[in-house]
Amino acid sequence: MFNIFKKVLGKTTDAIKDVAPSKRKEIPKDEFEDILLEADVQYELVERLLESLPNKVNRIQAFNSLISIFQYESDFKESDAKPFVEMIIGVNGAGKTTTISKLTYKYQQEGKKVMLGAGDTFRAAAIEQLTRWAKKLDVPIISTQQGHDPSAVVYDAIESAKAKGFDNIIIDTAGRLHTQTNLSEELKKMIRVAGKALDGAPHRKMLVLDGTQGSSSINQAKAFNEMIGIDGIIITKLDGTAKGGSVLSIANELKMPIFYIGTGEQPKDLIKFKANAYINGILDEIFI
């Protein structure tokens, strides 16, 4: 079966070919190190991955070393709550709004009724962009004017979805990390209000990370996790960067589930993250 991650990791594997231009059954350990560094895996992690490997590395050894990064327990528990309330979090420009459109499309394909909440009231452009997606995908959206209280959007969206029998609510949030204290208090209030409107809400807090930022996005993730606790990650724009190895660094540092990878700009361009397929997508370009 064609590995969809080959397409997603296209630019990363092109960079790998500069280091390892030909596929072989075994490669020297120092060449494997160069490959991982070229793909934007953090240096400290590369050193750890290489510790137990022999001087000549084959595919099975490389796979076992890389897959070990993803063998951690996560705290997130699935919920069958209805409506299922999801908050989408991340800095401006990471691709939150486009990701919301992709999740909406995914749930629609599963036969679910979806409602959106325009909780980024800090930027008028965010409200407008999400409203355009709502019209395009033919889903209702709860929104207010720029500068209004985003928690009111959260409350109104949940109350409306409960009354009308919706399955999923996806709520956008602001992402201005440079005013961290204000943002932290705003997000915490949105979460409290969600819990008052529906017990246990939000049921999932998803962090959107820009794949083109590589390992530097880890600091963003840590900041948001300290603020409110993140349940899982969606990585966007991975197809547009040679930093595909940063997924290993992100998993290693954050020990959170990576739920999805964005593969393009359209609502259908979202795939479930599978560690095995991701690693094989890289190793296919190195080993015979």
C-alpha positions in Angstrom: 0.0 0.0 0.0 1.2 3.5 -0.9 2.5 5.2 2.2 0.7 8.6 2.3 3.6 9.9 4.4 5.9 9.7 1.4 3.9 12.6 -0.1 3.8 14.5 3.2 7.5 14.1 3.8 8.5 14.8 0.2 10.7 17.8 1.0 12.3 16.1 4.0 13.2 13.0 1.9 14.7 15.3 -0.8 16.9 16.8 1.9 17.8 13.3 3.1 18.9 12.4 -0.5 21.5 15.2 -0.3 23.1 13.3 2.6 22.4 9.7 1.5 22.0 9.8 -2.3 21.7 6.0 -2.7 19.7 3.4 -0.9 21.5 0.5 0.8 20.9 -2.4 3.1 23.2 -0.8 5.7 24.5 2.6 6.3 27.3 3.9 8.6 26.1 5.2 12.0 27.6 8.6 11.4 25.7 8.9 8.1 22.4 8.0 9.9 23.3 10.8 12.4 23.7 13.3 9.5 20.4 12.2 8.1 18.5 12.8 11.3 20.1 16.2 11.9 19.3 17.2 8.3 15.7 16.3 8.9 15.6 18.7 12.0 15.7 16.1 14.8 17.2 17.8 17.9 20.8 17.0 18.5 20.4 15.7 22.0 17.7 13.3 20.8 19.9 12.1 17.8 22.7 11.3 20.2 20.3 9.2 22.4 18.9 7.4 19.4 22.3 6.4 18.2 23.6 5.2 21.6 22.4 1.5 21.2 23.1 1.3 17.5 26.1 -0.6 15.9 28.6 1.1 13.6 26.6 -0.2 10.6 22.9 0.4 10.8 20.2 -1.7 9.0 16.6 -0.8 8.5 15.2 -2.9 11.3 17.7 -1.4 13.8 16.9 2.1 12.6 13.1 1.5 12.8 13.3 0.1 16.3 15.4 3.1 17.5 13.0 5.7 16.0 9.7 3.9 17.0 10.9 3.9 20.6 10.2 7.7 20.7 6.5 7.1 20.4 6.2 4.4 23.1 4.8 6.6 25.9 1.6 6.6 27.8 -0.8 9.5 27.3 -3.3 10.8 29.7 -6.0 11.6 27.2 -9.2 9.5 27.5 -11.7 9.3 24.6 -15.2 10.7 25.4 -18.5 9.8 23.8 -20.1 13.0 25.1 -22.7 14.6 22.8 -22.0 17.3 21.8 -18.3 16.6 21.8 -16.6 19.9 22.5 -13.2 20.5 21.0 -11.0 23.6 21.4 -8.4 24.3 18.8 -5.4 26.1 20.2 -2.2 27.5 18.7 -0.3 30.7 17.7 -1.6 32.9 14.9 -0.5 31.6 11.5 -0.1 27.9 12.6 -3.1 27.0 10.5 -5.9 26.8 13.2 -8.7 27.9 11.0 -7.8 25.7 8.1 -7.4 22.8 10.5 -10.9 23.5 11.9 -12.3 23.2 8.3 -10.5 19.8 8.0 -11.9 18.4 11.2 -15.3 19.7 10.2 -15.1 17.9 6.9 -13.8 14.7 8.6 -16.7 14.6 11.0 -19.2 15.3 8.2 -17.8 12.3 6.3 -18.6 10.3 9.5 -22.2 11.5 9.3 -22.0 13.9 12.2 -23.6 17.3 12.7 -21.0 19.9 13.4 -21.2 23.4 14.7 -18.4 26.0 14.9 -17.6 28.6 17.5 -15.5 31.7 16.5 -13.7 32.1 19.8 -10.8 34.1 18.5 -12.6 37.5 19.0 -9.2 39.3 19.2 -8.9 39.3 15.4 -11.7 40.3 13.0 -9.9 38.4 10.2 -10.2 35.1 12.3 -14.0 35.5 12.6 -14.3 36.3 8.9 -12.1 33.4 7.8 -14.0 30.9 10.0 -17.3 32.2 8.8 -16.3 31.6 5.2 -15.3 28.0 5.9 -18.7 27.5 7.7 -20.5 28.7 4.6 -18.4 26.6 2.3 -19.0 23.4 4.4 -22.6 24.3 5.2 -22.3 24.2 8.9 -23.7 26.8 11.5 -21.3 29.1 13.3 -21.7 31.0 16.5 -19.8 34.3 16.4 -19.7 37.8 17.8 -18.0 41.0 17.0 -14.3 41.6 17.4 -13.3 42.5 21.0 -16.3 40.8 22.6 -15.9 38.1 25.3 -14.9 34.8 23.7 -16.3 32.9 26.6 -19.8 34.1 25.6 -19.2 32.4 22.2 -18.3 29.2 24.0 -21.4 29.2 26.2 -23.8 30.1 23.3 -22.3 27.5 21.0 -22.6 24.7 23.5 -26.2 25.7 24.5 -27.2 25.9 20.9 -25.6 22.6 20.0 -27.3 20.9 23.0 -30.7 22.2 22.1 -30.4 21.3 18.4 -28.8 17.8 18.8 -25.4 18.4 17.3 -22.7 15.9 17.6 -19.6 18.1 17.5 -18.6 21.6 18.4 -15.3 22.9 17.3 -14.2 26.2 18.9 -11.4 28.5 17.6 -9.3 30.3 20.1 -6.9 33.3 20.1 -3.1 32.6 19.8 -1.2 35.7 20.7 1.6 34.3 22.8 3.3 37.7 23.1 0.6 38.7 25.6 0.8 35.4 27.4 -0.8 36.5 30.7 -3.9 37.9 29.0 -4.2 34.9 26.7 -3.7 32.4 29.6 -6.6 34.0 31.6 -8.8 34.1 28.6 -8.3 30.5 27.7 -8.8 29.4 31.3 -12.1 31.3 31.4 -13.2 29.7 28.2 -12.5 26.3 29.6 -14.4 27.1 32.9 -17.4 28.4 31.0 -17.4 25.3 28.7 -17.5 23.1 31.8 -20.5 25.1 33.2 -22.4 24.8 29.9 -21.7 21.1 29.6 -20.1 18.8 32.2 -16.7 17.7 31.2 -16.3 20.2 28.3 -14.1 20.9 26.5 -13.6 17.2 25.9 -10.4 17.7 23.9 -8.0 20.6 23.7 -6.0 20.3 20.4 -2.8 22.2 19.8 -2.0 23.1 16.2 1.7 23.2 15.5 3.2 24.6 12.2 5.5 21.9 10.8 7.6 24.5 9.0 8.7 25.8 12.4 10.4 22.5 13.1 11.7 21.8 16.6 11.2 25.5 17.6 7.4 24.8 17.9 8.1 22.8 21.0 8.4 25.9 23.1 5.0 27.1 21.9 3.6 23.7 22.9 5.1 23.9 26.3 3.7 27.4 26.9 0.2 26.4 26.0 0.4 23.1 27.9 1.5 25.0 31.0 -1.4 27.4 30.6 -4.3 25.0 30.2 -3.1 21.4 29.6 -3.1 20.1 26.0 -4.7 16.8 25.1 -3.2 16.2 21.7 -1.4 17.7 18.7 -2.2 18.4 15.0 0.9 19.2 12.9 0.2 21.4 9.8 2.3 22.3 6.7 4.6 19.3 7.1 4.4 18.8 3.3 6.0 22.3 2.8 9.1 21.8 4.8 12.3 19.7 5.0 11.9 19.6 8.8 9.9 16.4 8.9 12.1 14.9 11.5 10.9 17.5 14.0 7.9 15.2 14.6 10.3 12.9 16.5 11.5 15.9 18.6 8.0 17.0 19.3 6.9 13.5 20.4 10.0 13.1 22.6 9.7 16.4 24.3 5.9 16.6 24.8 4.8 12.9 25.3 1.4 13.8 23.9 -0.7 12.0 21.3 -0.2 13.3 17.7 -3.7 12.9 16.3 -3.5 14.3 12.8 -1.2 15.6 10.1 -2.3 18.3 7.7 -1.3 17.5 4.1 -2.5 20.5 2.1 -4.9 23.5 2.1 -8.2 21.7 1.3 -10.7 20.3 3.9 -10.0 16.7 2.8 -6.2 17.2 3.4 -6.0 15.7 6.9 -4.6 12.2 7.8 -4.5 10.3 11.0 -1.0 10.2 12.4 0.5 6.7 12.5 4.0 6.4 13.9 4.9 3.3 11.9 3.9 4.8 8.6 5.7 8.1 9.4 8.9 6.3 10.2 8.7 4.0 7.2 8.1 7.1 5.0 11.6 8.3 6.1 13.4 4.9 6.0 12.0 4.1 2.5 14.4 6.8 1.2 17.4 5.4 3.0 17.3 1.6 2.9 16.7 -0.9 0.2 
